Amino acid sequence: MTYLDLLDLVQSVIDGVLFGTIYALIGIGFTLIFGVMHKINLSYAAASVGAAYLSLLIVQTAPPALVFVAAALVGGVLGALVYVICFRFLPLNKPLATLMSTVGMLLLIEEAIVHATAGMPQNYPAMFVGSNIDIGPLSLRGDLLFVFVLGCAAMVGLTLLLKRTRLGLATRAVSQQGTAARLCGMNITTTNLSTFVIAGLLGGTAGAMAGAAIGVLSPLLTLPLTVKGLVVTVIGGLGSIPGAIVAGLLVGGFENLFQYWRGVSERDIYVMLLLFAFLVFRPGGLFAPPAGRD
């Protein structure tokens, strides 16, 4: 490998790690919902992309920066709707019922996007495009740096919310022991709804970040983000927010590494092989919870 090849390889990994912040946020959303309700919301990434699409409605009347705020807020609203439609009135002791309802919601959101846009990609306002930061022979893309910084800010905000607020205390209590939380007077329904809203805020932010990093929004984004979010959740460890963060950056870096070596057509194959390797050698993920007594 020549010096220039090595530089290209390192540059690809750096770009992938920065983009991996999006995967980390999607993984955190899956993890939050699974941690509290022990259910998988397969419509989460689709709702995140849908929130980014809806935020485009204010592009003509607001500065581009406010589009990201709008995407987060719309994501929170969609998160609440998903909870009410797919979880609130379904028997939670029937895992297949909630799982299939979220699959139906995923398809509904995807089809709504396709019909509203005729399946055509939509330009999304990008931030700091062309404002690269050079570090020696390497270059940090301004738009990916913006995505990384915004994602880190969202993660810090979520950590403070979970650790320093009454809502965070209730969320952690319901996650660890729902029956005990109910006996202590906590409203489980309100806590679950709040968790979906918080996850929706993160998802809307992630959808906007994906649009800003790629430059366009497309209905074809829903499936890859869903798959990568689930991969991040499994590799990080089900229910582990730090694990989702680390796994998101890891998957982003490895994805670009595989793309550099094998091309974009084979990139996802090797990401799946990475998932299989974790399932075989470390099935609990990077941050597997300690084993307890049965």
Kinemage of the C-alpha trace (Angstrom):
@kinemage 1
@onewidth
@group {chain A} dominant
@subgroup {mainchain}
@vectorlist {calphas} color= white
{ca met a 1} P 0.000 0.000 0.000
{ca thr a 2} L 1.410 3.368 -1.028
{ca tyr a 3} L 1.398 6.497 1.108
{ca leu a 4} L -1.454 8.000 -0.923
{ca asp a 5} L -3.484 4.816 -0.570
{ca leu a 6} L -2.969 4.915 3.185
{ca leu a 7} L -4.113 8.550 3.302
{ca asp a 8} L -7.241 7.681 1.313
{ca leu a 9} L -7.940 4.804 3.685
{ca val a 10} L -7.590 6.956 6.802
{ca gln a 11} L -9.687 9.709 5.205
{ca ser a 12} L -12.464 7.214 4.438
{ca val a 13} L -12.484 5.900 8.005
{ca ile a 14} L -12.607 9.440 9.451
{ca asp a 15} L -15.547 10.381 7.221
{ca gly a 16} L -17.294 7.145 8.183
{ca val a 17} L -16.854 7.748 11.905
{ca leu a 18} L -18.261 11.264 11.578
{ca phe a 19} L -21.238 9.960 9.584
{ca gly a 20} L -21.627 7.156 12.125
{ca thr a 21} L -23.057 9.719 14.549
{ca ile a 22} L -26.317 9.357 12.621
{ca tyr a 23} L -26.283 5.594 13.151
{ca ala a 24} L -25.564 6.182 16.827
{ca leu a 25} L -28.645 8.404 17.227
{ca ile a 26} L -30.850 5.884 15.426
{ca gly a 27} L -29.419 3.123 17.617
{ca ile a 28} L -30.074 5.184 20.756
{ca gly a 29} L -33.707 5.584 19.708
{ca phe a 30} L -34.112 1.825 19.271
{ca thr a 31} L -32.319 1.294 22.595
{ca leu a 32} L -34.487 3.761 24.530
{ca ile a 33} L -37.714 2.140 23.406
{ca phe a 34} L -36.411 -1.383 23.913
{ca gly a 35} L -35.010 -0.505 27.321
{ca val a 36} L -38.310 0.880 28.620
{ca met a 37} L -40.885 -1.336 26.880
{ca his a 38} L -38.739 -4.332 25.865
{ca lys a 39} L -40.201 -3.987 22.371
{ca ile a 40} L -38.633 -3.197 18.999
{ca asn a 41} L -40.131 -0.273 17.098
{ca leu a 42} L -39.290 -1.099 13.481
{ca ser a 43} L -40.927 2.100 12.222
{ca tyr a 44} L -38.461 4.294 14.106
{ca ala a 45} L -36.016 5.061 11.279
{ca ala a 46} L -38.875 5.557 8.785
{ca ala a 47} L -40.489 8.071 11.163
{ca ser a 48} L -37.110 9.824 11.457
{ca val a 49} L -36.871 10.210 7.685
{ca gly a 50} L -40.535 11.261 7.585
{ca ala a 51} L -39.822 13.984 10.139
{ca ala a 52} L -36.988 15.286 7.974
{ca tyr a 53} L -39.332 15.372 4.960
{ca leu a 54} L -41.991 17.290 6.878
{ca ser a 55} L -39.392 19.793 8.060
{ca leu a 56} L -38.812 20.700 4.410
{ca leu a 57} L -42.212 22.420 4.451
{ca ile a 58} L -40.717 25.409 6.263
{ca val a 59} L -37.572 25.739 4.145
{ca gln a 60} L -39.042 28.617 2.178
{ca thr a 61} L -40.022 30.627 5.249
{ca ala a 62} L -37.226 29.973 7.741
{ca pro a 63} L -33.424 29.899 7.898
{ca pro a 64} L -31.935 26.463 7.169
{ca ala a 65} L -30.840 26.028 10.793
{ca leu a 66} L -34.467 26.066 11.932
{ca val a 67} L -35.223 23.159 9.619
{ca phe a 68} L -33.249 20.930 11.975
{ca val a 69} L -35.241 22.190 14.957
{ca ala a 70} L -38.460 21.551 13.040
{ca ala a 71} L -37.310 18.022 12.153
{ca ala a 72} L -36.684 17.243 15.827
{ca leu a 73} L -40.079 18.610 16.902
{ca val a 74} L -41.935 16.777 14.153
{ca gly a 75} L -40.030 13.635 15.103
{ca gly a 76} L -41.325 13.965 18.650
{ca val a 77} L -44.902 14.287 17.388
{ca leu a 78} L -44.501 11.257 15.123
{ca gly a 79} L -43.004 9.322 18.024
{ca ala a 80} L -46.102 10.027 20.116
{ca leu a 81} L -48.374 8.963 17.236
{ca val a 82} L -46.459 5.708 16.781
{ca tyr a 83} L -46.864 4.939 20.482
{ca val a 84} L -50.597 5.639 20.478
{ca ile a 85} L -51.275 3.706 17.268
{ca cys a 86} L -48.860 0.797 17.566
{ca phe a 87} L -48.435 0.248 21.315
{ca arg a 88} L -50.952 2.006 23.574
{ca phe a 89} L -54.028 -0.106 22.839
{ca leu a 90} L -52.369 -3.355 21.781
{ca pro a 91} L -51.770 -6.259 24.188
{ca leu a 92} L -48.168 -5.826 25.266
{ca asn a 93} L -47.977 -9.466 26.335
{ca lys a 94} L -48.279 -10.375 22.641
{ca pro a 95} L -44.869 -9.404 21.186
{ca leu a 96} L -45.883 -10.248 17.625
{ca ala a 97} L -48.800 -7.780 17.755
{ca thr a 98} L -46.629 -4.731 18.457
{ca leu a 99} L -43.881 -5.943 16.123
{ca met a 100} L -46.224 -6.327 13.156
{ca ser a 101} L -47.959 -3.041 13.915
{ca thr a 102} L -44.611 -1.211 13.666
{ca val a 103} L -43.848 -3.039 10.408
{ca gly a 104} L -47.172 -1.764 9.083
{ca met a 105} L -46.339 1.753 10.270
{ca leu a 106} L -42.944 1.555 8.543
{ca leu a 107} L -44.622 0.636 5.245
{ca leu a 108} L -47.298 3.309 5.729
{ca ile a 109} L -44.740 6.079 6.308
{ca glu a 110} L -42.610 4.902 3.402
{ca glu a 111} L -45.589 4.796 1.030
{ca ala a 112} L -46.775 8.219 2.238
{ca ile a 113} L -43.356 9.670 1.403
{ca val a 114} L -43.339 8.019 -2.022
{ca his a 115} L -46.819 9.307 -2.905
{ca ala a 116} L -46.133 12.812 -1.588
{ca thr a 117} L -42.885 13.173 -3.532
{ca ala a 118} L -43.596 10.867 -6.503
{ca gly a 119} L -40.594 8.878 -5.321
{ca met a 120} L -38.195 11.652 -6.324
{ca pro a 121} L -35.289 12.672 -4.063
{ca gln a 122} L -35.678 16.055 -2.408
{ca asn a 123} L -32.811 18.478 -1.874
{ca tyr a 124} L -32.105 19.083 1.792
{ca pro a 125} L -30.390 22.212 3.159
{ca ala a 126} L -26.790 21.386 3.987
{ca met a 127} L -24.746 23.227 6.574
{ca phe a 128} L -21.087 24.229 6.184
{ca val a 129} L -20.682 22.550 2.795
{ca gly a 130} L -17.226 23.315 1.379
{ca ser a 131} L -15.885 24.640 4.699
{ca asn a 132} L -13.392 21.846 5.221
{ca ile a 133} L -10.773 21.819 7.959
{ca asp a 134} L -7.358 20.617 6.832
{ca ile a 135} L -5.215 18.701 9.318
{ca gly a 136} L -1.983 18.041 7.512
{ca pro a 137} L -2.737 15.875 4.482
{ca leu a 138} L -6.185 14.959 5.866
{ca ser a 139} L -9.370 16.983 5.493
{ca leu a 140} L -12.438 17.068 7.726
{ca arg a 141} L -15.616 17.822 5.782
{ca gly a 142} L -17.525 20.766 7.211
{ca asp a 143} L -20.941 19.153 6.750
{ca leu a 144} L -19.854 15.924 8.460
{ca leu a 145} L -18.292 17.914 11.312
{ca phe a 146} L -21.603 19.718 11.729
{ca val a 147} L -23.387 16.351 11.831
{ca phe a 148} L -20.887 15.048 14.392
{ca val a 149} L -21.130 18.099 16.665
{ca leu a 150} L -24.936 18.184 16.467
{ca gly a 151} L -25.104 14.462 17.218
{ca cys a 152} L -22.772 14.826 20.207
{ca ala a 153} L -24.874 17.709 21.530
{ca ala a 154} L -28.018 15.564 21.233
{ca met a 155} L -26.310 12.703 23.088
{ca val a 156} L -25.138 14.989 25.892
{ca gly a 157} L -28.635 16.467 26.185
{ca leu a 158} L -30.149 12.992 26.397
{ca thr a 159} L -27.658 11.935 29.081
{ca leu a 160} L -28.454 14.996 31.197
{ca leu a 161} L -32.177 14.378 30.734
{ca leu a 162} L -31.911 10.769 31.882
{ca lys a 163} L -29.564 11.465 34.794
{ca arg a 164} L -30.704 14.855 36.125
{ca thr a 165} L -34.487 15.105 35.680
{ca arg a 166} L -37.549 13.483 37.229
{ca leu a 167} L -38.589 12.258 33.790
{ca gly a 168} L -35.229 10.569 33.393
{ca leu a 169} L -35.586 8.982 36.814
{ca ala a 170} L -39.039 7.668 35.896
{ca thr a 171} L -37.741 6.342 32.577
{ca arg a 172} L -34.900 4.479 34.250
{ca ala a 173} L -37.201 3.130 36.939
{ca val a 174} L -39.738 1.794 34.435
{ca ser a 175} L -36.907 0.290 32.406
{ca gln a 176} L -35.432 -1.554 35.378
{ca gln a 177} L -38.584 -2.648 37.188
{ca gly a 178} L -41.955 -1.582 35.829
{ca thr a 179} L -44.034 -3.157 38.578
{ca ala a 180} L -42.056 -1.467 41.341
{ca ala a 181} L -42.283 1.860 39.501
{ca arg a 182} L -46.072 1.503 39.296
{ca leu a 183} L -46.258 0.715 43.035
{ca cys a 184} L -44.262 3.893 43.700
{ca gly a 185} L -46.973 5.924 41.957
{ca met a 186} L -45.348 6.410 38.569
{ca asn a 187} L -47.647 6.589 35.564
{ca ile a 188} L -46.351 3.914 33.201
{ca thr a 189} L -48.377 5.131 30.216
{ca thr a 190} L -47.116 8.701 30.561
{ca thr a 191} L -43.547 7.500 30.954
{ca asn a 192} L -43.785 5.279 27.878
{ca leu a 193} L -45.285 8.126 25.849
{ca ser a 194} L -42.525 10.474 27.013
{ca thr a 195} L -39.907 7.921 26.009
{ca phe a 196} L -41.338 7.735 22.491
{ca val a 197} L -41.360 11.531 22.270
{ca ile a 198} L -37.717 11.728 23.398
{ca ala a 199} L -36.729 9.004 20.944
{ca gly a 200} L -38.674 10.854 18.238
{ca leu a 201} L -36.769 14.067 18.945
{ca leu a 202} L -33.506 12.177 18.487
{ca gly a 203} L -34.847 10.431 15.382
{ca gly a 204} L -35.970 13.656 13.741
{ca thr a 205} L -32.535 15.116 14.427
{ca ala a 206} L -30.898 12.020 12.918
{ca gly a 207} L -33.116 12.217 9.825
{ca ala a 208} L -32.199 15.865 9.311
{ca met a 209} L -28.521 15.051 9.825
{ca ala a 210} L -28.711 12.300 7.198
{ca gly a 211} L -30.310 14.694 4.737
{ca ala a 212} L -27.670 17.344 5.443
{ca ala a 213} L -24.751 14.905 5.112
{ca ile a 214} L -26.017 13.274 1.907
{ca gly a 215} L -27.520 16.451 0.435
{ca val a 216} L -30.859 14.855 -0.465
{ca leu a 217} L -33.683 12.923 1.147
{ca ser a 218} L -35.017 9.794 -0.500
{ca pro a 219} L -37.570 7.130 0.466
{ca leu a 220} L -34.747 4.652 -0.121
{ca leu a 221} L -33.128 5.879 3.107
{ca thr a 222} L -35.707 4.262 5.374
{ca leu a 223} L -34.589 0.641 4.966
{ca pro a 224} L -30.806 1.217 5.260
{ca leu a 225} L -31.249 3.391 8.368
{ca thr a 226} L -33.559 0.782 9.903
{ca val a 227} L -31.069 -2.023 9.266
{ca lys a 228} L -28.039 -0.017 10.427
{ca gly a 229} L -29.915 1.153 13.524
{ca leu a 230} L -30.746 -2.443 14.466
{ca val a 231} L -27.148 -3.517 13.790
{ca val a 232} L -25.881 -0.739 16.068
{ca thr a 233} L -28.371 -1.705 18.776
{ca val a 234} L -27.259 -5.349 18.727
{ca ile a 235} L -23.524 -4.637 18.538
{ca gly a 236} L -23.714 -2.047 21.300
{ca gly a 237} L -25.762 -4.308 23.565
{ca leu a 238} L -29.532 -4.273 23.859
{ca gly a 239} L -30.566 -1.533 26.265
{ca ser a 240} L -27.127 0.124 26.458
{ca ile a 241} L -27.010 3.770 25.390
{ca pro a 242} L -23.181 4.031 25.657
{ca gly a 243} L -23.003 0.849 23.616
{ca ala a 244} L -25.218 2.362 20.906
{ca ile a 245} L -22.961 5.429 20.735
{ca val a 246} L -19.747 3.423 20.412
{ca ala a 247} L -21.310 0.931 17.997
{ca gly a 248} L -22.692 3.709 15.783
{ca leu a 249} L -19.254 5.258 15.334
{ca leu a 250} L -17.741 1.796 14.862
{ca val a 251} L -20.247 0.778 12.186
{ca gly a 252} L -19.814 4.107 10.393
{ca gly a 253} L -16.040 3.712 10.301
{ca phe a 254} L -16.133 0.076 9.222
{ca glu a 255} L -18.758 0.819 6.580
{ca asn a 256} L -16.498 3.331 4.852
{ca leu a 257} L -13.503 1.021 5.317
{ca phe a 258} L -15.331 -1.810 3.559
{ca gln a 259} L -16.497 0.584 0.872
{ca tyr a 260} L -12.908 1.674 0.232
{ca trp a 261} L -11.692 -1.910 -0.035
{ca arg a 262} L -14.578 -3.610 -1.820
{ca gly a 263} L -16.725 -0.847 -3.298
{ca val a 264} L -20.197 0.427 -2.491
{ca ser a 265} L -21.917 -2.627 -3.971
{ca glu a 266} L -20.370 -4.947 -1.342
{ca arg a 267} L -20.257 -2.545 1.593
{ca asp a 268} L -23.417 -3.698 3.342
{ca ile a 269} L -22.466 -7.365 2.967
{ca tyr a 270} L -19.434 -6.868 5.170
{ca val a 271} L -21.408 -4.819 7.687
{ca met a 272} L -23.734 -7.805 8.039
{ca leu a 273} L -20.723 -10.100 8.425
{ca leu a 274} L -19.526 -7.804 11.210
{ca leu a 275} L -22.911 -8.240 12.904
{ca phe a 276} L -22.703 -12.035 12.550
{ca ala a 277} L -19.216 -12.002 14.074
{ca phe a 278} L -20.547 -10.170 17.138
{ca leu a 279} L -23.507 -12.535 17.404
{ca val a 280} L -21.130 -15.514 17.418
{ca phe a 281} L -18.265 -14.250 19.578
{ca arg a 282} L -19.979 -11.594 21.738
{ca pro a 283} L -23.751 -12.052 21.478
{ca gly a 284} L -24.416 -9.635 24.339
{ca gly a 285} L -22.778 -6.776 22.465
{ca leu a 286} L -19.959 -4.443 23.440
{ca phe a 287} L -21.671 -3.362 26.669
{ca ala a 288} L -23.408 -6.569 27.655
{ca pro a 289} L -25.179 -6.312 31.055
{ca pro a 290} L -23.648 -8.428 33.804
{ca ala a 291} L -25.178 -11.863 34.146
{ca gly a 292} L -27.467 -12.250 37.126
{ca arg a 293} L -29.174 -15.147 38.847
{ca asp a 294} L -32.139 -16.798 37.138
